[in-house]
Amino acid sequence: MWTRRYARALFSTLLVVVALGVACKKPVAQAPPPPPPPPTAPPARPTVSLHAAPNTVQRGQSTTLTWSSTNATSLTLSPGVGSVSAQGSQTVSPSDSITYTITATGPGGSADGSVHITVSAPPPPPVATHEPSMDDLFNRDVKDAYFDLDKADIRTDARDALSQTAQFLRSYPQLKVVIEGHCDERGSTEYNLALGDRRAAAAKEFLVSLGIQADRLQTVSYGKEKPFCSASTEQCWQENRRAHFVMAK
């Protein structure tokens, strides 16, 4: 009998202990929810640069375009080139002044770069210089001596002309000349041949006095047979009264 009472008392005590344990147990705290993921960064915007060397050329010459880019998936160079790599160079020969533009495209958008090429006309070709021949020089620098009517005297203007001729002959010592004596149409053939001979001889003597060797100077008289002017006027007659120079063959 006592044993039952003891067992009931023990059971009651256990129930009280269990109840007290349940009542005293602390609630378990719940973990906070995880933070949201950070926002995704937008794609980087492309960059591109374009340069030319040189920037100024003459028509027909070439220049080199050089470019570089970042964050681009495609590049187009215009005009006339088309798609290009992310960096590189291209030789171009524009015929006129022009602006080249490169466009870089990527996930982050697009960007442009440009460069201007100035094309100038080439300078004119050098003017061909004509090297004067000996005939040209002779005809330019050798001057005839003119005479008065029926005279073989060296006039003042003839002195100046013969002095210039002497200077030319001194510059070309290898050159020999023939001095022709000429007259106008008046007078007989014989008279004019003699007068022409005196005129040629007078011109030769004056040149010798200026230092020209006599063996470089031949004389001949044509009188009135080879006139330079055929009109019967005083002006024309004066043209025919002369000592005329030609190069010896």
Stockholm file with secondary structure:
# STOCKHOLM 1.0

chainA/1-249         MWTRRYARALFSTLLVVVALGVACKKPVAQAPPPPPPPPTAPPARPTVSLHAAPNTVQRGQSTTLTWSSTNATSLTLSPGVGSVSAQGSQTVSPSDSITYTITATGPGGSADGSVHITVSAPPPPPVATHEPSMDDLFNRDVKDAYFDLDKADIRTDARDALSQTAQFLRSYPQLKVVIEGHCDERGSTEYNLALGDRRAAAAKEFLVSLGIQADRLQTVSYGKEKPFCSASTEQCWQENRRAHFVMAK
#=GR chainA/1-249 SS CHHHHHHHHHHHHHHHHHHHHHHHCCCCCCCCCCCCCCCCCCCCCCEEEEEEESSEEETTCCEEEEEEEESCSEEEEETTTEEECSSEEEEECCSSCEEEEEEEEETTEEEEEEEEEEEECCCCCCCCCCCCCHHHHHHHHCCCEECCTTCCCCCHHHHHHHHHHHHHHHHCTTCCEEEEEECCSCSCHHHHHHHHHHHHHHHHHHHHHTTCCGGGEEEEEEETSSCSCCSSSHHHHHHHSEEEEEECC
#=GC SS_cons         CHHHHHHHHHHHHHHHHHHHHHHHCCCCCCCCCCCCCCCCCCCCCCEEEEEEESSEEETTCCEEEEEEEESCSEEEEETTTEEECSSEEEEECCSSCEEEEEEEEETTEEEEEEEEEEEECCCCCCCCCCCCCHHHHHHHHCCCEECCTTCCCCCHHHHHHHHHHHHHHHHCTTCCEEEEEECCSCSCHHHHHHHHHHHHHHHHHHHHHTTCCGGGEEEEEEETSSCSCCSSSHHHHHHHSEEEEEECC
//
